[in-house]
């Protein structure tokens, strides 16, 4: 019998994939969202993890953005 899992396919560069994998590792066991790491640049995740990933990526970008002081 075939088991099918509903998920979201993510294609990204290697640093972003590592960021997502690290983010997943920091989650408690019941909130982990990665179903399978396909290769260095492709991940298969649970659909409910998309919001968490987007939020954390935006926070990361905000922290690493230089704004010239007025």
Biopython code that builds the backbone (N, CA, C, O; Angstrom):
import numpy as np
from Bio.PDB.StructureBuilder import StructureBuilder

atoms = [
    (1, "UNK", "N", (0.847, -1.180, 0.000)),
    (1, "UNK", "CA", (0.000, 0.000, 0.000)),
    (1, "UNK", "C", (0.893, 1.244, 0.000)),
    (1, "UNK", "O", (1.949, 1.272, 0.632)),
    (2, "UNK", "N", (0.452, 2.246, -0.708)),
    (2, "UNK", "CA", (1.189, 3.500, -0.822)),
    (2, "UNK", "C", (0.694, 4.468, 0.239)),
    (2, "UNK", "O", (-0.509, 4.613, 0.453)),
    (3, "UNK", "N", (1.638, 5.129, 0.902)),
    (3, "UNK", "CA", (1.301, 6.171, 1.871)),
    (3, "UNK", "C", (1.563, 7.524, 1.229)),
    (3, "UNK", "O", (2.668, 7.782, 0.751)),
    (4, "UNK", "N", (0.571, 8.377, 1.215)),
    (4, "UNK", "CA", (0.714, 9.722, 0.655)),
    (4, "UNK", "C", (0.677, 10.732, 1.791)),
    (4, "UNK", "O", (-0.116, 10.612, 2.725)),
    (5, "UNK", "N", (1.543, 11.723, 1.696)),
    (5, "UNK", "CA", (1.602, 12.777, 2.699)),
    (5, "UNK", "C", (1.445, 14.112, 1.998)),
    (5, "UNK", "O", (2.145, 14.396, 1.026)),
    (6, "UNK", "N", (0.528, 14.929, 2.489)),
    (6, "UNK", "CA", (0.319, 16.261, 1.929)),
    (6, "UNK", "C", (1.405, 17.174, 2.481)),
    (6, "UNK", "O", (1.671, 17.184, 3.683)),
    (7, "UNK", "N", (2.029, 17.940, 1.593)),
    (7, "UNK", "CA", (3.091, 18.828, 2.031)),
    (7, "UNK", "C", (3.376, 19.908, 1.009)),
    (7, "UNK", "O", (2.695, 20.031, -0.009)),
    (8, "UNK", "N", (4.411, 20.691, 1.313)),
    (8, "UNK", "CA", (4.832, 21.803, 0.465)),
    (8, "UNK", "C", (6.285, 21.552, 0.062)),
    (8, "UNK", "O", (7.129, 21.238, 0.901)),
    (9, "UNK", "N", (6.557, 21.696, -1.218)),
    (9, "UNK", "CA", (7.903, 21.539, -1.758)),
    (9, "UNK", "C", (8.595, 22.897, -1.728)),
    (9, "UNK", "O", (8.063, 23.877, -2.251)),
    (10, "UNK", "N", (9.771, 22.962, -1.124)),
    (10, "UNK", "CA", (10.540, 24.208, -1.065)),
    (10, "UNK", "C", (11.839, 24.018, -1.826)),
    (10, "UNK", "O", (12.578, 23.062, -1.588)),
    (11, "UNK", "N", (12.110, 24.933, -2.739)),
    (11, "UNK", "CA", (13.365, 24.970, -3.474)),
    (11, "UNK", "C", (14.055, 26.283, -3.107)),
    (11, "UNK", "O", (13.480, 27.359, -3.269)),
    (12, "UNK", "N", (15.287, 26.189, -2.615)),
    (12, "UNK", "CA", (16.005, 27.389, -2.170)),
    (12, "UNK", "C", (17.508, 27.150, -2.306)),
    (12, "UNK", "O", (17.940, 26.063, -2.690)),
    (13, "UNK", "N", (18.295, 28.171, -1.988)),
    (13, "UNK", "CA", (19.736, 27.982, -2.022)),
    (13, "UNK", "C", (20.189, 27.259, -0.749)),
    (13, "UNK", "O", (19.414, 27.105, 0.195)),
    (14, "UNK", "N", (21.436, 26.825, -0.733)),
    (14, "UNK", "CA", (21.943, 26.010, 0.369)),
    (14, "UNK", "C", (21.895, 26.745, 1.713)),
    (14, "UNK", "O", (21.446, 26.152, 2.695)),
    (15, "UNK", "N", (22.336, 28.010, 1.806)),
    (15, "UNK", "CA", (22.267, 28.696, 3.109)),
    (15, "UNK", "C", (20.837, 28.798, 3.665)),
    (15, "UNK", "O", (20.621, 28.636, 4.866)),
    (16, "UNK", "N", (19.868, 29.065, 2.785)),
    (16, "UNK", "CA", (18.485, 29.171, 3.251)),
    (16, "UNK", "C", (17.964, 27.804, 3.689)),
    (16, "UNK", "O", (17.231, 27.711, 4.673)),
    (17, "UNK", "N", (18.329, 26.755, 2.978)),
    (17, "UNK", "CA", (17.922, 25.404, 3.385)),
    (17, "UNK", "C", (18.501, 25.073, 4.760)),
    (17, "UNK", "O", (17.814, 24.488, 5.597)),
    (18, "UNK", "N", (19.750, 25.443, 4.995)),
    (18, "UNK", "CA", (20.362, 25.191, 6.301)),
    (18, "UNK", "C", (19.671, 26.009, 7.389)),
    (18, "UNK", "O", (19.506, 25.532, 8.511)),
    (19, "UNK", "N", (19.272, 27.224, 7.066)),
    (19, "UNK", "CA", (18.534, 28.055, 8.027)),
    (19, "UNK", "C", (17.215, 27.375, 8.398)),
    (19, "UNK", "O", (16.853, 27.328, 9.574)),
    (20, "UNK", "N", (16.500, 26.852, 7.410)),
    (20, "UNK", "CA", (15.216, 26.185, 7.660)),
    (20, "UNK", "C", (15.421, 24.900, 8.464)),
    (20, "UNK", "O", (14.639, 24.600, 9.366)),
    (21, "UNK", "N", (16.463, 24.146, 8.141)),
    (21, "UNK", "CA", (16.755, 22.911, 8.885)),
    (21, "UNK", "C", (17.093, 23.233, 10.336)),
    (21, "UNK", "O", (16.650, 22.528, 11.243)),
    (22, "UNK", "N", (17.866, 24.280, 10.565)),
    (22, "UNK", "CA", (18.204, 24.697, 11.930)),
    (22, "UNK", "C", (16.959, 25.166, 12.670)),
    (22, "UNK", "O", (16.774, 24.850, 13.846)),
    (23, "UNK", "N", (16.116, 25.910, 11.991)),
    (23, "UNK", "CA", (14.860, 26.365, 12.582)),
    (23, "UNK", "C", (14.005, 25.176, 12.999)),
    (23, "UNK", "O", (13.419, 25.177, 14.082)),
    (24, "UNK", "N", (13.933, 24.179, 12.157)),
    (24, "UNK", "CA", (13.176, 22.970, 12.460)),
    (24, "UNK", "C", (13.762, 22.250, 13.675)),
    (24, "UNK", "O", (13.017, 21.750, 14.518)),
    (25, "UNK", "N", (15.087, 22.195, 13.768)),
    (25, "UNK", "CA", (15.751, 21.507, 14.880)),
    (25, "UNK", "C", (15.483, 22.201, 16.213)),
    (25, "UNK", "O", (15.508, 21.554, 17.260)),
    (26, "UNK", "N", (15.229, 23.497, 16.187)),
    (26, "UNK", "CA", (14.965, 24.255, 17.410)),
    (26, "UNK", "C", (13.535, 24.084, 17.914)),
    (26, "UNK", "O", (13.231, 24.471, 19.042)),
    (27, "UNK", "N", (12.660, 23.516, 17.101)),
    (27, "UNK", "CA", (11.255, 23.339, 17.474)),
    (27, "UNK", "C", (11.099, 22.114, 18.377)),
    (27, "UNK", "O", (11.873, 21.163, 18.270)),
    (28, "UNK", "N", (10.097, 22.134, 19.270)),
    (28, "UNK", "CA", (9.796, 20.919, 20.031)),
    (28, "UNK", "C", (9.319, 19.815, 19.081)),
    (28, "UNK", "O", (8.893, 20.095, 17.961)),
    (29, "UNK", "N", (9.393, 18.589, 19.527)),
    (29, "UNK", "CA", (9.089, 17.437, 18.670)),
    (29, "UNK", "C", (7.709, 17.514, 18.025)),
    (29, "UNK", "O", (7.543, 17.092, 16.881)),
    (30, "UNK", "N", (6.728, 18.041, 18.730)),
    (30, "UNK", "CA", (5.364, 18.092, 18.167)),
    (30, "UNK", "C", (5.161, 19.250, 17.195)),
    (30, "UNK", "O", (4.096, 19.348, 16.585)),
    (31, "UNK", "N", (6.153, 20.133, 17.031)),
    (31, "UNK", "CA", (6.015, 21.278, 16.109)),
    (31, "UNK", "C", (7.003, 21.224, 14.946)),
    (31, "UNK", "O", (7.064, 22.168, 14.159)),
    (32, "UNK", "N", (7.770, 20.155, 14.818)),
    (32, "UNK", "CA", (8.711, 20.031, 13.705)),
    (32, "UNK", "C", (7.923, 19.940, 12.402)),
    (32, "UNK", "O", (6.895, 19.267, 12.337)),
    (33, "UNK", "N", (8.407, 20.617, 11.371)),
    (33, "UNK", "CA", (7.640, 20.727, 10.138)),
    (33, "UNK", "C", (8.294, 20.082, 8.925)),
    (33, "UNK", "O", (7.631, 19.924, 7.900)),
    (34, "UNK", "N", (9.561, 19.707, 8.997)),
    (34, "UNK", "CA", (10.203, 19.071, 7.842)),
    (34, "UNK", "C", (9.788, 17.613, 7.778)),
    (34, "UNK", "O", (9.960, 16.858, 8.735)),
    (35, "UNK", "N", (9.239, 17.230, 6.635)),
    (35, "UNK", "CA", (8.871, 15.840, 6.402)),
    (35, "UNK", "C", (10.086, 15.082, 5.874)),
    (35, "UNK", "O", (10.393, 13.981, 6.330)),
    (36, "UNK", "N", (10.781, 15.700, 4.890)),
    (36, "UNK", "CA", (11.948, 15.047, 4.310)),
    (36, "UNK", "C", (12.863, 16.081, 3.663)),
    (36, "UNK", "O", (12.397, 16.989, 2.974)),
    (37, "UNK", "N", (14.172, 15.938, 3.891)),
    (37, "UNK", "CA", (15.166, 16.749, 3.197)),
    (37, "UNK", "C", (15.528, 15.977, 1.935)),
    (37, "UNK", "O", (16.132, 14.907, 2.012)),
    (38, "UNK", "N", (15.163, 16.514, 0.778)),
    (38, "UNK", "CA", (15.370, 15.802, -0.479)),
    (38, "UNK", "C", (16.820, 15.878, -0.957)),
    (38, "UNK", "O", (17.386, 14.872, -1.384)),
    (39, "UNK", "N", (17.416, 17.055, -0.886)),
    (39, "UNK", "CA", (18.839, 17.254, -1.166)),
    (39, "UNK", "C", (19.240, 18.600, -0.564)),
    (39, "UNK", "O", (18.511, 19.146, 0.264)),
    (40, "UNK", "N", (20.381, 19.136, -0.968)),
    (40, "UNK", "CA", (20.897, 20.371, -0.360)),
    (40, "UNK", "C", (20.019, 21.592, -0.588)),
    (40, "UNK", "O", (20.095, 22.557, 0.174)),
    (41, "UNK", "N", (19.196, 21.566, -1.616)),
    (41, "UNK", "CA", (18.409, 22.758, -1.950)),
    (41, "UNK", "C", (16.910, 22.504, -2.033)),
    (41, "UNK", "O", (16.164, 23.395, -2.438)),
    (42, "UNK", "N", (16.454, 21.324, -1.666)),
    (42, "UNK", "CA", (15.037, 20.994, -1.761)),
    (42, "UNK", "C", (14.548, 20.331, -0.479)),
    (42, "UNK", "O", (15.160, 19.387, 0.022)),
    (43, "UNK", "N", (13.427, 20.845, 0.044)),
    (43, "UNK", "CA", (12.830, 20.317, 1.270)),
    (43, "UNK", "C", (11.355, 20.040, 1.029)),
    (43, "UNK", "O", (10.713, 20.689, 0.203)),
    (44, "UNK", "N", (10.834, 19.073, 1.755)),
    (44, "UNK", "CA", (9.399, 18.774, 1.719)),
    (44, "UNK", "C", (8.904, 18.979, 3.145)),
    (44, "UNK", "O", (9.349, 18.292, 4.064)),
    (45, "UNK", "N", (7.976, 19.930, 3.333)),
    (45, "UNK", "CA", (7.540, 20.292, 4.683)),
    (45, "UNK", "C", (6.028, 20.179, 4.821)),
    (45, "UNK", "O", (5.299, 20.098, 3.833)),
    (46, "UNK", "N", (5.578, 20.175, 6.069)),
    (46, "UNK", "CA", (4.146, 20.175, 6.350)),
    (46, "UNK", "C", (3.572, 21.547, 5.992)),
    (46, "UNK", "O", (4.235, 22.567, 6.184)),
    (47, "UNK", "N", (2.350, 21.576, 5.475)),
    (47, "UNK", "CA", (1.751, 22.852, 5.056)),
    (47, "UNK", "C", (1.643, 23.887, 6.187)),
    (47, "UNK", "O", (1.739, 25.087, 5.928)),
    (48, "UNK", "N", (1.447, 23.448, 7.415)),
    (48, "UNK", "CA", (1.305, 24.408, 8.514)),
    (48, "UNK", "C", (2.637, 25.031, 8.933)),
    (48, "UNK", "O", (2.644, 25.951, 9.752)),
    (49, "UNK", "N", (3.753, 24.563, 8.400)),
    (49, "UNK", "CA", (5.052, 25.141, 8.721)),
    (49, "UNK", "C", (5.425, 26.329, 7.860)),
    (49, "UNK", "O", (6.396, 27.025, 8.160)),
    (50, "UNK", "N", (4.682, 26.577, 6.806)),
    (50, "UNK", "CA", (5.010, 27.664, 5.874)),
    (50, "UNK", "C", (4.972, 29.024, 6.576)),
    (50, "UNK", "O", (5.872, 29.843, 6.388)),
    (51, "UNK", "N", (3.954, 29.263, 7.369)),
    (51, "UNK", "CA", (3.834, 30.541, 8.071)),
    (51, "UNK", "C", (4.992, 30.781, 9.027)),
    (51, "UNK", "O", (5.521, 31.890, 9.103)),
    (52, "UNK", "N", (5.381, 29.753, 9.748)),
    (52, "UNK", "CA", (6.506, 29.854, 10.676)),
    (52, "UNK", "C", (7.787, 30.195, 9.930)),
    (52, "UNK", "O", (8.548, 31.063, 10.358)),
    (53, "UNK", "N", (8.022, 29.517, 8.826)),
    (53, "UNK", "CA", (9.235, 29.759, 8.043)),
    (53, "UNK", "C", (9.249, 31.182, 7.503)),
    (53, "UNK", "O", (10.265, 31.871, 7.597)),
    (54, "UNK", "N", (8.147, 31.623, 6.944)),
    (54, "UNK", "CA", (8.086, 32.993, 6.397)),
    (54, "UNK", "C", (8.345, 34.037, 7.482)),
    (54, "UNK", "O", (9.077, 35.002, 7.259)),
    (55, "UNK", "N", (7.748, 33.844, 8.642)),
    (55, "UNK", "CA", (7.933, 34.783, 9.744)),
    (55, "UNK", "C", (9.387, 34.837, 10.190)),
    (55, "UNK", "O", (9.946, 35.920, 10.364)),
    (56, "UNK", "N", (9.999, 33.678, 10.375)),
    (56, "UNK", "CA", (11.390, 33.623, 10.839)),
    (56, "UNK", "C", (12.354, 34.170, 9.799)),
    (56, "UNK", "O", (13.341, 34.812, 10.157)),
    (57, "UNK", "N", (12.094, 33.932, 8.527)),
    (57, "UNK", "CA", (12.951, 34.486, 7.478)),
    (57, "UNK", "C", (12.845, 36.006, 7.466)),
    (57, "UNK", "O", (13.854, 36.697, 7.326)),
    (58, "UNK", "N", (11.636, 36.529, 7.611)),
    (58, "UNK", "CA", (11.464, 37.984, 7.649)),
    (58, "UNK", "C", (12.169, 38.592, 8.852)),
    (58, "UNK", "O", (12.799, 39.642, 8.727)),
    (59, "UNK", "N", (12.075, 37.951, 10.023)),
    (59, "UNK", "CA", (12.778, 38.429, 11.214)),
    (59, "UNK", "C", (14.287, 38.420, 10.984)),
    (59, "UNK", "O", (14.981, 39.366, 11.356)),
    (60, "UNK", "N", (14.792, 37.352, 10.372)),
    (60, "UNK", "CA", (16.220, 37.240, 10.082)),
    (60, "UNK", "C", (16.676, 38.346, 9.142)),
    (60, "UNK", "O", (17.724, 38.956, 9.355)),
    (61, "UNK", "N", (15.890, 38.602, 8.104)),
    (61, "UNK", "CA", (16.237, 39.671, 7.155)),
    (61, "UNK", "C", (16.189, 41.042, 7.811)),
    (61, "UNK", "O", (17.040, 41.889, 7.539)),
    (62, "UNK", "N", (15.209, 41.267, 8.668)),
    (62, "UNK", "CA", (15.116, 42.550, 9.370)),
    (62, "UNK", "C", (16.319, 42.780, 10.277)),
    (62, "UNK", "O", (16.803, 43.905, 10.396)),
    (63, "UNK", "N", (16.797, 41.725, 10.911)),
    (63, "UNK", "CA", (17.957, 41.833, 11.800)),
    (63, "UNK", "C", (19.236, 42.095, 11.019)),
    (63, "UNK", "O", (20.164, 42.707, 11.549)),
    (64, "UNK", "N", (19.304, 41.650, 9.783)),
    (64, "UNK", "CA", (20.527, 41.736, 8.992)),
    (64, "UNK", "C", (20.454, 42.774, 7.885)),
    (64, "UNK", "O", (21.197, 42.700, 6.906)),
    (65, "UNK", "N", (19.567, 43.735, 8.040)),
    (65, "UNK", "CA", (19.436, 44.803, 7.063)),
    (65, "UNK", "C", (20.018, 46.081, 7.656)),
    (65, "UNK", "O", (19.659, 46.489, 8.760)),
    (66, "UNK", "N", (20.912, 46.698, 6.914)),
    (66, "UNK", "CA", (21.521, 47.945, 7.380)),
    (66, "UNK", "C", (20.642, 49.112, 6.965)),
    (66, "UNK", "O", (20.228, 49.226, 5.811)),
    (67, "UNK", "N", (20.373, 49.960, 7.916)),
    (67, "UNK", "CA", (19.651, 51.202, 7.630)),
    (67, "UNK", "C", (20.541, 52.358, 8.045)),
    (67, "UNK", "O", (21.003, 52.425, 9.184)),
    (68, "UNK", "N", (20.772, 53.247, 7.131)),
    (68, "UNK", "CA", (21.616, 54.407, 7.402)),
    (68, "UNK", "C", (20.946, 55.281, 8.443)),
    (68, "UNK", "O", (19.768, 55.615, 8.318)),
    (69, "UNK", "N", (21.706, 55.657, 9.482)),
    (69, "UNK", "CA", (21.110, 56.528, 10.514)),
    (69, "UNK", "C", (20.753, 57.892, 9.926)),
    (69, "UNK", "O", (21.419, 58.379, 9.012)),
    (70, "UNK", "N", (19.692, 58.502, 10.463)),
    (70, "UNK", "CA", (19.277, 59.808, 9.931)),
    (70, "UNK", "C", (20.249, 60.925, 10.215)),
    (70, "UNK", "O", (20.011, 62.066, 9.820)),
]
sb = StructureBuilder()
sb.init_structure("model")
sb.init_model(0)
sb.init_chain("A")
sb.init_seg("    ")
for serial, (resi, resn, name, xyz) in enumerate(atoms, 1):
    if name == "N":
        sb.init_residue(resn, " ", resi, " ")
    sb.init_atom(name, np.array(xyz, "f"), 0.0, 1.0, " ", f" {name:<3s}", serial, name[0])
structure = sb.get_structure()
